[in-house]
Amino acid sequence: MKIIKFLFVAAVTASLTACGGGGSMPKFGNNEFPVETVGANSASLQSTYPATIKGIQDVEVRPKVSGFITRVYVHEGQVVKAGQPLFSIDSETYQAAVRQAQASVNTARAQLNTARLTYENNKKLFDKKVIGQYELSTAQNTYATAQASLAQAMAALASAKETLSWCMVKSPAAGVIGSLPYKAGALVSASSVDPLTTVSDVSTVEVFFSMSENDILGLTKTAGSVTAALKDLPAVKLQLVDGSLYNHPGKVVKMSGVINSSTGAYSLIAHFANPERLLKSGGAGQIIIPRTDNHAIVIPQEATVSVQDKLFVYKVGKNNKVYYTEIKVNPQNDGNTYIVTSGLSVGDRIVVKGLTKLSDKMKIKPVTLAAYQKSIDDAAKLGAKQGSASGFVDVMKGK
């Protein structure tokens, strides 16, 4: 008996299902589609630009004298102070030059003393009319020449001492030591191709990047001038090569006055504080400039159809016909929405769901998204109810 009752219920249920569930099921053949009107919204955008990092001061250290390096006092990456010894160059030749210059000073001083005594003695003889004016003038000139010779010798000594001091190469600035291409024993000179090293002051770094002429024109048109545009720019961010964001904001401080003829872009510089010395001179990254568009057209991504890297929407005309319309969007998005740059205007109407059922120039019945969703929910509830035994009884009773 139980078997017969089950078969009867199953047969009736199958019959109802085949008939479409009667008039209580939602009618999805009436071309109802959710339509929304496009409006202006506030959207947060950002632009990214490839960038290179340099210390606020990168100083090449080059030798002023020729010779063999006798000692290297630092290592790559070491933090140094201004005036700290970096290298020593063999100084014996220059020490000998100092000794020779000192001897020349001693000789010149002795000659000066002799010339002075001669001149003073000749003055006395001239006063007594023992010698004439010629002899006195000659002695005076000899004395003046000796004075000049001493001054010349002392200048040569000072120069020799200064040259000797160059054998100890010191840091010209505080910063971080770069690469060290030369080791102890290497012969270097002022004409060497590579510097001994580079000292980079990275307490603050300069980040160099370029912006297109179109971007700069957009900024200057809004602000009124380049100076005002730079001042109005918000704090910028720096994305490192590993994809992470640097935790200190930066400020754009400089912009070139001319366009680079080879790139067609303006060069800009942003400053970033670098207290942890995480950023290194010569590094790379991307500058991120945030901005807000208060008149952006923002649509849900599910309201678009992607075909061969192109995006389309179904725009609803006045006669409620839909038109397959290509749009352009900002490449940056949050994964849920697109910011439309062309193809749509404020006031346009678009279909936001059920796009797979549409075709170009098809006539639809626009409904609100809430009404469309309610129809779906009602259909789901009724389907669940018809799929159960108690639901079948309710349907049979007209519930």
C-alpha positions as CSV (number, residue, x, y, z in Angstrom):
1,M,0.0,0.0,0.0
2,K,2.9,2.4,0.8
3,I,4.4,1.6,-2.5
4,I,1.3,2.5,-4.4
5,K,1.0,5.9,-2.5
6,F,4.6,6.8,-3.3
7,L,4.1,6.0,-7.0
8,F,1.0,8.2,-7.1
9,V,2.7,11.2,-5.5
10,A,5.8,10.8,-7.8
11,A,3.6,10.6,-10.9
12,V,1.6,13.7,-10.0
13,T,4.7,15.7,-9.1
14,A,6.3,14.8,-12.4
15,S,3.1,15.9,-14.2
16,L,3.2,19.3,-12.4
17,T,6.9,19.7,-13.2
18,A,6.3,19.0,-16.9
19,C,3.5,21.5,-17.0
20,G,5.8,24.2,-15.6
21,G,4.3,24.3,-12.1
22,G,1.1,26.2,-13.0
23,G,0.5,29.9,-12.8
24,S,2.3,30.3,-9.4
25,M,5.8,30.0,-11.0
26,P,7.6,33.3,-12.0
27,K,7.5,34.0,-15.7
28,F,11.0,34.6,-16.9
29,G,9.9,34.8,-20.5
30,N,8.5,38.3,-20.2
31,N,11.9,40.0,-20.9
32,E,12.2,41.6,-17.5
33,F,15.7,42.7,-16.9
34,P,17.2,44.9,-14.1
35,V,18.2,48.4,-15.5
36,E,20.1,51.1,-13.7
37,T,20.8,54.7,-14.7
38,V,24.4,55.8,-14.9
39,G,25.3,58.6,-12.5
40,A,28.4,60.5,-11.5
41,N,30.3,59.2,-8.4
42,S,33.4,59.9,-6.4
43,A,36.1,57.4,-7.2
44,S,39.6,56.9,-5.8
45,L,42.2,56.4,-8.5
46,Q,45.9,56.0,-8.7
47,S,48.5,56.4,-11.4
48,T,51.8,54.4,-11.3
49,Y,55.1,55.4,-12.9
50,P,58.4,53.4,-13.1
51,A,61.0,55.0,-10.9
52,T,64.7,54.9,-9.9
53,I,66.1,55.6,-6.5
54,K,69.2,57.7,-5.7
55,G,70.6,59.1,-2.6
56,I,70.0,62.8,-1.9
57,Q,73.7,63.2,-2.6
58,D,75.8,60.6,-4.6
59,V,79.4,61.6,-4.5
60,E,82.0,59.8,-6.6
61,V,85.3,59.3,-4.8
62,R,88.3,59.6,-7.2
63,P,92.0,59.8,-6.5
64,K,93.8,63.0,-7.0
65,V,97.2,61.3,-7.2
66,S,98.6,58.3,-8.9
67,G,99.9,55.3,-7.1
68,F,99.2,51.8,-5.7
69,I,96.5,51.4,-3.1
70,T,98.1,50.3,0.1
71,R,95.0,49.9,2.3
72,V,91.2,49.9,2.0
73,Y,89.6,51.0,5.3
74,V,85.9,50.4,4.5
75,H,83.6,47.8,3.1
76,E,80.7,48.0,0.8
77,G,77.5,49.2,2.5
78,Q,79.3,50.7,5.4
79,V,78.0,53.9,6.9
80,V,80.7,56.6,7.0
81,K,81.1,60.1,8.3
82,A,82.5,63.1,6.3
83,G,86.3,63.1,6.6
84,Q,86.6,59.4,7.5
85,P,89.6,57.6,5.9
86,L,88.6,55.3,3.0
87,F,91.8,54.4,1.1
88,S,95.5,55.0,1.4
89,I,97.8,55.3,-1.6
90,D,101.5,54.7,-1.6
91,S,103.0,58.0,-0.5
92,E,106.8,57.6,-0.6
93,T,107.2,59.6,-3.8
94,Y,105.1,62.4,-2.4
95,Q,106.9,62.4,0.9
96,A,110.2,62.8,-1.0
97,A,108.7,65.7,-2.8
98,V,107.8,67.3,0.5
99,R,111.4,66.9,1.8
100,Q,112.7,68.4,-1.4
101,A,110.4,71.3,-1.2
102,Q,111.4,71.9,2.4
103,A,115.1,71.9,1.4
104,S,114.3,74.5,-1.2
105,V,112.6,76.6,1.4
106,N,115.7,76.4,3.6
107,T,117.9,77.4,0.7
108,A,115.7,80.3,-0.2
109,R,115.6,81.5,3.4
110,A,119.4,81.4,3.7
111,Q,119.7,83.3,0.4
112,L,117.2,85.8,1.7
113,N,119.3,86.4,4.8
114,T,122.4,86.9,2.8
115,A,120.6,89.3,0.4
116,R,119.2,91.2,3.4
117,L,122.6,91.6,5.0
118,T,124.1,92.8,1.8
119,Y,121.4,95.3,1.2
120,E,121.6,96.7,4.8
121,N,125.4,97.0,4.5
122,N,125.1,98.7,1.1
123,K,122.7,101.3,2.6
124,K,125.3,102.3,5.1
125,L,128.0,102.5,2.5
126,F,125.7,104.6,0.3
127,D,125.0,107.0,3.2
128,K,128.8,107.4,3.5
129,K,129.1,107.9,-0.2
130,V,131.4,104.9,-0.5
131,I,129.2,103.3,-3.2
132,G,126.9,104.8,-5.8
133,Q,123.2,104.4,-6.4
134,Y,123.7,101.6,-8.8
135,E,125.3,99.3,-6.3
136,L,122.6,100.1,-3.7
137,S,119.8,99.4,-6.2
138,T,121.4,96.2,-7.2
139,A,121.5,95.0,-3.6
140,Q,118.0,96.0,-3.1
141,N,116.8,94.1,-6.1
142,T,118.7,91.0,-5.0
143,Y,117.0,91.2,-1.7
144,A,113.6,91.5,-3.3
145,T,114.4,88.5,-5.5
146,A,115.4,86.5,-2.5
147,Q,112.1,87.3,-0.8
148,A,110.2,86.2,-3.9
149,S,112.2,83.0,-4.1
150,L,111.4,82.2,-0.5
151,A,107.7,82.8,-1.1
152,Q,107.8,80.6,-4.1
153,A,109.6,77.8,-2.2
154,M,107.1,78.0,0.6
155,A,104.2,77.8,-1.9
156,A,105.9,74.7,-3.5
157,L,106.2,73.2,0.0
158,A,102.5,73.8,0.8
159,S,101.6,72.2,-2.6
160,A,103.8,69.2,-1.9
161,K,102.2,68.8,1.5
162,E,98.7,69.0,0.1
163,T,99.6,66.5,-2.6
164,L,100.9,64.2,0.1
165,S,97.6,64.5,2.0
166,W,95.8,63.3,-1.0
167,C,97.4,59.9,-0.5
168,M,94.9,59.4,2.3
169,V,91.6,59.4,0.5
170,K,88.8,60.6,2.9
171,S,85.0,60.6,2.5
172,P,83.8,63.9,1.1
173,A,80.4,63.4,2.8
174,A,78.4,61.3,5.3
175,G,76.7,58.4,3.7
176,V,76.9,54.8,2.6
177,I,79.8,53.2,0.7
178,G,78.9,51.8,-2.7
179,S,80.9,49.2,-4.7
180,L,84.6,48.9,-4.2
181,P,86.1,48.0,-7.6
182,Y,89.7,48.5,-6.5
183,K,91.5,46.4,-3.9
184,A,94.8,46.9,-2.1
185,G,97.7,46.7,-4.6
186,A,95.7,48.2,-7.5
187,L,97.2,51.1,-9.5
188,V,94.9,54.1,-9.6
189,S,95.1,57.6,-10.9
190,A,92.9,60.6,-11.5
191,S,92.2,59.4,-15.0
192,S,90.9,55.9,-13.9
193,V,87.7,55.1,-15.6
194,D,85.8,53.9,-12.4
195,P,85.8,55.9,-9.2
196,L,87.3,54.3,-6.1
197,T,83.7,54.2,-4.7
198,T,80.6,56.2,-4.4
199,V,79.3,57.7,-1.1
200,S,75.6,58.0,-1.0
201,D,73.7,60.1,1.5
202,V,70.5,58.1,1.8
203,S,69.0,59.6,4.9
204,T,66.7,61.1,2.3
205,V,66.4,59.6,-1.2
206,E,65.4,61.2,-4.5
207,V,63.1,59.1,-6.6
208,F,63.2,59.9,-10.3
209,F,60.2,59.2,-12.5
210,S,58.6,60.6,-15.7
211,M,55.0,61.7,-16.6
212,S,53.6,62.1,-20.0
213,E,52.9,65.5,-21.5
214,N,49.2,64.7,-21.4
215,D,49.3,63.9,-17.7
216,I,51.2,67.2,-16.9
217,L,48.7,69.2,-19.1
218,G,45.9,67.7,-17.1
219,L,47.5,68.8,-13.8
220,T,48.4,72.3,-14.9
221,K,45.0,72.9,-16.4
222,T,43.4,72.1,-13.1
223,A,45.9,73.9,-10.9
224,G,46.6,76.8,-13.2
225,S,50.4,76.5,-13.2
226,V,53.2,74.0,-12.8
227,T,54.1,75.4,-9.4
228,A,50.6,75.2,-8.2
229,A,50.2,71.7,-9.6
230,L,53.2,70.4,-7.7
231,K,51.9,72.0,-4.5
232,D,48.5,70.5,-5.0
233,L,49.8,67.0,-5.6
234,P,49.0,64.7,-2.7
235,A,51.6,62.6,-0.8
236,V,52.9,59.9,-3.1
237,K,53.6,56.3,-2.4
238,L,56.5,54.1,-3.4
239,Q,56.0,50.5,-4.4
240,L,59.1,48.4,-4.0
241,V,60.3,45.7,-6.4
242,D,58.8,43.0,-4.3
243,G,55.4,44.6,-4.6
244,S,55.2,45.9,-1.0
245,L,54.6,49.6,-0.2
246,Y,57.3,51.6,1.4
247,N,56.0,52.8,4.8
248,H,56.9,56.4,4.5
249,P,55.0,58.8,2.2
250,G,56.9,61.0,-0.3
251,K,56.5,64.5,-1.8
252,V,57.1,65.6,-5.4
253,V,59.5,68.5,-5.2
254,K,60.8,69.1,-8.6
255,M,59.8,68.9,-12.3
256,S,61.9,69.6,-15.4
257,G,61.0,72.7,-17.3
258,V,61.3,71.0,-20.7
259,I,60.1,67.8,-22.3
260,N,62.7,65.1,-22.9
261,S,62.8,64.9,-26.7
262,S,63.6,61.2,-26.7
263,T,60.8,60.1,-24.4
264,G,58.3,62.9,-24.8
265,A,57.9,63.1,-21.0
266,Y,58.6,65.4,-18.1
267,S,61.1,64.3,-15.5
268,L,60.0,64.6,-11.8
269,I,61.7,64.1,-8.5
270,A,60.0,63.0,-5.2
271,H,61.7,63.0,-1.8
272,F,61.3,60.1,0.7
273,A,62.6,60.0,4.2
274,N,64.8,56.9,4.7
275,P,65.5,56.6,8.5
276,E,65.8,52.8,8.4
277,R,68.0,53.1,5.3
278,L,65.8,50.5,3.6
279,L,66.1,52.3,0.3
280,K,69.4,52.0,-1.5
281,S,70.8,54.3,-4.2
282,G,70.4,52.7,-7.6
283,G,67.3,50.8,-6.6
284,A,64.0,50.7,-8.5
285,G,60.3,50.8,-7.8
286,Q,57.1,52.5,-8.9
287,I,55.7,55.9,-7.8
288,I,52.0,55.8,-7.0
289,I,50.1,59.1,-7.2
290,P,46.6,58.8,-5.7
291,R,43.8,61.1,-6.9
292,T,40.1,61.5,-6.5
293,D,37.6,61.9,-9.4
294,N,34.3,63.4,-8.2
295,H,32.6,62.9,-11.6
296,A,33.5,59.3,-12.4
297,I,31.1,56.9,-14.1
298,V,31.3,53.7,-12.0
299,I,29.5,50.5,-13.1
300,P,29.6,46.9,-11.8
301,Q,31.8,44.5,-13.6
302,E,28.9,42.0,-13.9
303,A,27.1,44.6,-16.1
304,T,29.8,44.2,-18.8
305,V,30.6,41.5,-21.4
306,S,34.3,40.9,-22.3
307,V,35.0,39.9,-25.9
308,Q,38.6,39.7,-27.2
309,D,40.0,42.1,-24.6
310,K,37.1,44.6,-25.3
311,L,34.3,45.4,-22.9
312,F,30.7,45.9,-23.9
313,V,27.5,46.9,-22.1
314,Y,23.8,46.7,-23.1
315,K,22.6,50.3,-23.2
316,V,18.9,50.7,-23.0
317,G,17.3,53.1,-25.6
318,K,14.2,55.2,-25.2
319,N,12.1,52.4,-26.9
320,N,13.5,49.9,-24.3
321,K,15.6,48.3,-26.9
322,V,19.1,47.3,-25.8
323,Y,22.2,48.2,-27.9
324,Y,25.4,46.3,-27.7
325,T,27.9,49.2,-26.9
326,E,31.7,49.1,-26.5
327,I,33.1,51.0,-23.5
328,K,36.6,52.0,-22.4
329,V,37.6,51.7,-18.7
330,N,40.4,52.7,-16.5
331,P,42.8,49.7,-16.3
332,Q,42.9,50.1,-12.5
333,N,39.9,48.6,-10.7
334,D,38.9,47.1,-7.4
335,G,37.8,43.7,-8.8
336,N,34.0,44.6,-8.5
337,T,33.6,47.8,-10.5
338,Y,34.9,49.6,-13.5
339,I,35.5,53.3,-14.0
340,V,34.3,54.1,-17.5
341,T,36.4,56.5,-19.5
342,S,34.3,56.5,-22.7
343,G,31.2,54.9,-24.2
344,L,28.8,55.9,-21.5
345,S,27.5,59.3,-20.2
346,V,25.6,60.3,-17.1
347,G,21.9,59.6,-17.6
348,D,22.5,56.5,-19.8
349,R,20.6,53.3,-18.8
350,I,22.3,49.9,-18.8
351,V,21.3,46.3,-18.0
352,V,23.1,45.1,-14.9
353,K,22.2,41.4,-14.8
354,G,21.2,38.6,-17.0
355,L,23.3,39.7,-19.9
356,T,23.8,36.2,-21.4
357,K,20.0,36.2,-22.3
358,L,20.3,39.5,-24.3
359,S,21.0,40.2,-27.9
360,D,21.6,43.5,-29.8
361,K,18.4,45.5,-30.4
362,M,16.3,43.2,-28.3
363,K,13.3,44.8,-26.6
364,I,13.1,44.4,-22.8
365,K,10.9,45.3,-19.9
366,P,13.1,47.4,-17.5
367,V,12.7,46.6,-13.8
368,T,14.6,47.6,-10.7
369,L,17.4,45.4,-9.5
370,A,15.4,44.9,-6.3
371,A,12.3,43.7,-8.2
372,Y,14.5,41.4,-10.4
373,Q,16.1,39.9,-7.3
374,K,12.7,39.4,-5.6
375,S,11.5,37.4,-8.6
376,I,14.6,35.2,-8.4
377,D,14.2,34.7,-4.7
378,D,10.5,33.9,-5.1
379,A,11.2,31.4,-7.8
380,A,13.9,29.7,-5.7
381,K,11.5,29.4,-2.7
382,L,8.7,27.9,-4.8
383,G,11.1,25.5,-6.5
384,A,12.3,24.3,-3.1
385,K,8.7,23.9,-1.9
386,Q,7.7,21.9,-4.9
387,G,10.7,19.7,-4.5
388,S,9.5,18.4,-1.0
389,A,6.5,16.2,-0.1
390,S,5.1,18.9,2.2
391,G,5.5,21.4,-0.5
392,F,3.6,19.2,-2.9
393,V,0.7,19.1,-0.4
394,D,0.8,22.9,0.0
395,V,0.7,23.3,-3.8
396,M,-2.2,20.9,-4.1
397,K,-4.0,23.0,-1.4
398,G,-3.2,26.2,-3.3
399,K,-0.8,27.6,-0.6
